[in-house]
């Protein structure tokens, strides 16, 4: 499961649309664990949030 998240980050970083600077992973509950593991495994990820809750916006 974590390897698939790592591969997804590698794929996103390979796209021409990526600016080469910002790659953020977010999730909550089990998705939060995946986000943390992806940030640990991928040197391309430079920000991670676990359980993002903003006013009027939430990632379930």
Secondary structure as the mmCIF struct_conf table of DSSP 4:
data_model
#
loop_
_struct_conf.conf_type_id
_struct_conf.id
_struct_conf.beg_label_comp_id
_struct_conf.beg_label_asym_id
_struct_conf.beg_label_seq_id
_struct_conf.end_label_comp_id
_struct_conf.end_label_asym_id
_struct_conf.end_label_seq_id
HELX_RH_AL_P HELX_RH_AL_P1 UNK A 2 UNK A 14
BEND BEND1 UNK A 15 UNK A 15
TURN_TY1_P TURN_TY1_P1 UNK A 16 UNK A 17
BEND BEND2 UNK A 20 UNK A 21
STRN STRN1 UNK A 24 UNK A 27
BEND BEND3 UNK A 28 UNK A 28
TURN_TY1_P TURN_TY1_P2 UNK A 29 UNK A 29
HELX_RH_AL_P HELX_RH_AL_P2 UNK A 30 UNK A 41
TURN_TY1_P TURN_TY1_P3 UNK A 43 UNK A 44
STRN STRN2 UNK A 47 UNK A 50
BEND BEND4 UNK A 51 UNK A 51
STRN STRN3 UNK A 53 UNK A 54
TURN_TY1_P TURN_TY1_P4 UNK A 55 UNK A 56
STRN STRN4 UNK A 57 UNK A 58
#
